[in-house]
Amino acid sequence: MKRTYRVVVAKPGLDGHDRGAKVIARTLRDAGFEVVYTGLHQTPEQIVQAVIQEDADALGLSLLSGAHLVLVPRVVELLKSEGRDDVLLMVGGIIPEDDVPTLEAQGVARVFTPGASLDEIGSWLEATLDARVES
């Protein structure tokens, strides 16, 4: 890792299942990232404020509720309006394959669905953030 990166992991919306988000947060922490987990039932506004307050390099949204096509665009919109569209945005959870291109077109750098390995997520995040530092 070129430097220590700060990552906010968030659970937007009303989904009450956060085991996956906690596993990702712990995995990233163990890999050397600084991780801030915001907890359950966060609004897009609360998530973006956490990104700003923590001066995050990346944001990981965990969605299992099916509301990804509503919540993710709102987070992207708020990041832009706050001048933080430089934050690397990744999404994980139950995301239909047909929705992945839509999310990527909206600004999501990568979508991880069930079955993605924890090593793959951490390695991708580190390599992507390192490449940004180099450029």
ABEGO torsion letter per residue (X at the ends): XABBBBBBBBBBEABABAAAAAAAAAAAAAAGBBBBBAEBGBBAAAAAAAAAAAGBABBBBBBAAGAAAAAAAAAAAAAAAAGAAABBBBBBEBBBAAAAAAAAAAGBABBBBBGBBAAAAAAAAAAAAAAAAAX
